[in-house]
Amino acid sequence: MRVFRENESHIGARRMHMAAKWQQTRKTFRHGHLAKALVEAALARLEADGVETLSLRELARDAGVNHRAVYRHFPDKLALLAGVAEEGWRSLARRVKQQLAGKAKGEQALIAKAVGFYLFAREHPNLFHFMTGPRVNKEGLSPGLEKAIDEALKMFQQPFVDSGMTPELAHIRTALFISALQGVTTQILHGRLRVSRAKAKDFVADTCRRLFEGLR
């Protein structure tokens, strides 16, 4: 199997799409939702060029406001990054739910959720690496972010409970499962696991099926 890496055409297309999204943030702001507009602008820049490119001044420009207006909603860059991460986890949860539609409880549901997790990461690689990287809420100042993470990860716990585990044991098994899933997903995205784009979904599904069997 060949190494999967995005080529320049994929990257260029994504940047063009994100450039259009930057312009949409101005419309959001005109409707009186500056905080949302700033998060949208940050998401767009992050997806196009990575978290290193984010600055409050540039984001204010993307949203079409003076940079001082940013501080009415986010006291510093870390607070804004927490908002971006929160939206990322909520988006991941929505993607997982989409993949779950029509699947039976237990193993089938867990595998579908795992594939949804992987697909979200493939569709939003920079956001995924950011939100699953070092914590941006170490001081606990962004409870909304912690709630979004908890709600997203709890979606993976129910299949273990449905298989007959106690909630306490299911919680531990879920943590192990998610850790492995994140690791496999990251290695595929970085091209260290030599899995083609066409075969990646099946690879993730098969890997998670084996994980579930081993954790029961």
C-alpha positions as CSV (number, residue, x, y, z in Angstrom):
1,M,0.0,0.0,0.0
2,R,1.2,3.5,-0.8
3,V,1.8,6.3,1.6
4,F,-1.2,8.7,1.8
5,R,-0.3,12.4,1.6
6,E,-2.3,15.3,0.3
7,N,-1.0,16.6,-3.0
8,E,-0.7,20.3,-3.9
9,S,-4.0,20.4,-5.7
10,H,-5.8,19.2,-2.5
11,I,-4.1,21.8,-0.4
12,G,-4.7,24.6,-3.0
13,A,-8.4,23.7,-3.2
14,R,-8.7,23.7,0.6
15,R,-7.1,27.1,0.8
16,M,-9.5,28.5,-1.8
17,H,-12.4,27.1,0.1
18,M,-11.2,28.6,3.3
19,A,-10.5,32.0,1.7
20,A,-14.2,32.1,0.8
21,K,-15.1,31.2,4.4
22,W,-13.0,34.1,5.7
23,Q,-15.3,36.4,3.7
24,Q,-18.3,34.8,5.2
25,T,-17.2,35.8,8.7
26,R,-17.9,39.5,7.8
27,K,-21.5,38.5,7.1
28,T,-21.7,36.7,10.5
29,F,-20.4,39.8,12.2
30,R,-22.9,42.1,10.5
31,H,-25.6,40.0,12.1
32,G,-24.2,40.9,15.5
33,H,-22.3,37.7,16.3
34,L,-18.7,38.8,16.6
35,A,-17.6,36.0,18.9
36,K,-18.9,33.4,16.4
37,A,-17.4,35.3,13.5
38,L,-13.9,35.3,15.1
39,V,-14.1,31.6,15.8
40,E,-15.1,31.0,12.2
41,A,-12.2,33.1,11.0
42,A,-9.8,31.2,13.2
43,L,-11.1,27.9,12.0
44,A,-10.7,29.0,8.4
45,R,-7.1,30.2,8.9
46,L,-6.2,27.1,11.0
47,E,-7.5,24.7,8.3
48,A,-5.7,26.5,5.5
49,D,-2.3,27.2,7.2
50,G,-2.1,25.7,10.7
51,V,-2.5,27.0,14.2
52,E,0.9,28.9,14.0
53,T,-0.7,31.4,11.7
54,L,-3.4,32.5,14.1
55,S,-3.2,36.0,15.6
56,L,-5.9,38.1,17.1
57,R,-5.1,41.1,14.9
58,E,-5.3,39.0,11.7
59,L,-8.6,37.4,12.8
60,A,-10.1,40.8,13.6
61,R,-9.2,41.8,10.0
62,D,-10.8,38.7,8.6
63,A,-14.0,39.4,10.6
64,G,-13.9,43.1,9.4
65,V,-13.5,44.7,12.8
66,N,-10.9,46.7,14.8
67,H,-8.6,44.4,16.7
68,R,-9.6,46.0,20.0
69,A,-13.1,44.6,19.5
70,V,-11.7,41.1,19.9
71,Y,-11.0,41.6,23.5
72,R,-14.6,42.2,24.3
73,H,-15.2,38.5,23.8
74,F,-11.8,36.9,24.2
75,P,-9.3,38.3,26.8
76,D,-6.4,36.6,25.0
77,K,-5.4,34.3,22.2
78,L,-5.6,31.2,24.5
79,A,-9.3,32.0,25.2
80,L,-10.0,32.2,21.5
81,L,-8.1,28.9,20.8
82,A,-10.3,27.3,23.5
83,G,-13.4,28.5,21.5
84,V,-11.9,27.1,18.3
85,A,-11.2,23.7,20.0
86,E,-14.7,23.6,21.5
87,E,-16.3,24.1,18.1
88,G,-13.9,21.4,16.7
89,W,-15.1,18.9,19.2
90,R,-18.8,19.7,18.6
91,S,-18.2,19.4,14.8
92,L,-16.5,16.0,15.4
93,A,-19.5,14.8,17.4
94,R,-21.8,15.8,14.6
95,R,-19.7,13.9,12.1
96,V,-19.7,10.8,14.3
97,K,-23.5,11.0,14.5
98,Q,-23.8,11.2,10.8
99,Q,-21.8,8.0,10.4
100,L,-23.9,6.3,13.0
101,A,-27.2,6.6,11.2
102,G,-28.9,3.2,10.8
103,K,-26.3,1.2,12.6
104,A,-27.2,-1.4,15.3
105,K,-26.1,-1.1,18.9
106,G,-22.8,-2.5,20.3
107,E,-19.9,-3.3,18.0
108,Q,-21.5,-2.1,14.8
109,A,-22.2,1.3,16.4
110,L,-18.7,1.6,17.8
111,I,-17.1,0.8,14.5
112,A,-19.3,3.4,12.7
113,K,-18.4,6.0,15.3
114,A,-14.7,5.3,14.9
115,V,-14.9,5.7,11.1
116,G,-16.7,9.0,11.6
117,F,-13.9,10.1,13.9
118,Y,-11.3,9.2,11.3
119,L,-13.3,10.9,8.5
120,F,-13.6,14.1,10.5
121,A,-9.8,14.1,11.0
122,R,-9.2,13.5,7.3
123,E,-11.6,16.3,6.3
124,H,-10.1,18.7,8.9
125,P,-6.5,17.6,9.5
126,N,-5.1,20.9,11.0
127,L,-8.1,21.3,13.3
128,F,-7.9,17.6,14.3
129,H,-4.2,17.9,15.2
130,F,-4.8,21.1,17.1
131,M,-7.8,19.9,19.2
132,T,-6.2,16.5,20.0
133,G,-2.8,18.1,20.8
134,P,-1.6,19.8,24.0
135,R,-4.4,21.1,26.2
136,V,-5.4,24.7,25.8
137,N,-7.6,24.8,28.9
138,K,-5.1,23.8,31.6
139,E,-6.4,26.4,34.0
140,G,-10.0,25.3,33.5
141,L,-11.2,28.7,32.4
142,S,-13.2,27.3,29.4
143,P,-15.8,24.9,30.8
144,G,-17.6,24.8,27.5
145,L,-14.5,23.2,25.9
146,E,-14.4,20.5,28.6
147,K,-18.1,19.8,28.2
148,A,-17.7,19.5,24.4
149,I,-14.8,17.0,24.8
150,D,-16.7,15.0,27.4
151,E,-19.9,14.8,25.3
152,A,-18.0,13.7,22.2
153,L,-16.0,11.0,23.9
154,K,-19.0,9.7,25.8
155,M,-20.5,8.7,22.5
156,F,-17.9,6.0,22.3
157,Q,-18.7,4.6,25.8
158,Q,-22.3,3.4,25.2
159,P,-21.3,0.5,22.9
160,F,-19.1,-0.9,25.7
161,V,-22.0,-0.6,28.1
162,D,-24.3,-2.3,25.5
163,S,-21.9,-5.2,25.4
164,G,-22.5,-5.9,29.1
165,M,-19.8,-3.8,30.9
166,T,-20.4,-1.8,34.0
167,P,-20.3,2.0,33.4
168,E,-17.0,2.2,35.4
169,L,-15.3,-0.5,33.3
170,A,-16.8,0.9,30.1
171,H,-15.3,4.3,30.9
172,I,-11.8,2.9,31.2
173,R,-12.2,0.8,28.1
174,T,-13.4,3.8,26.2
175,A,-10.4,5.8,27.2
176,L,-8.1,3.1,25.8
177,F,-10.1,2.7,22.7
178,I,-10.1,6.5,21.9
179,S,-6.3,6.7,22.6
180,A,-5.7,3.9,20.1
181,L,-8.1,5.4,17.6
182,Q,-6.5,8.8,17.8
183,G,-3.0,7.2,17.4
184,V,-4.0,5.2,14.4
185,T,-5.7,8.2,12.8
186,T,-2.7,10.5,13.4
187,Q,-0.3,8.0,11.9
188,I,-2.4,7.6,8.8
189,L,-2.7,11.4,8.3
190,H,1.1,11.8,8.7
191,G,1.7,9.0,6.2
192,R,3.6,6.9,8.7
193,L,1.0,4.1,8.4
194,R,1.2,3.2,4.7
195,V,-2.5,3.0,4.0
196,S,-4.0,4.4,0.8
197,R,-6.9,6.9,1.0
198,A,-9.2,4.4,-0.7
199,K,-8.5,1.7,1.8
200,A,-8.2,3.8,5.0
201,K,-11.8,3.6,6.1
202,D,-11.8,-0.2,5.9
203,F,-8.4,-0.2,7.7
204,V,-9.7,1.9,10.5
205,A,-12.9,-0.2,10.8
206,D,-11.0,-3.5,10.9
207,T,-8.5,-2.1,13.4
208,C,-11.2,-0.8,15.7
209,R,-13.1,-4.1,15.4
210,R,-10.0,-5.9,16.7
211,L,-9.6,-3.3,19.5
212,F,-13.2,-3.8,20.6
213,E,-12.8,-7.6,20.7
214,G,-9.6,-7.3,22.7
215,L,-11.1,-4.8,25.2
216,R,-14.2,-6.7,26.0
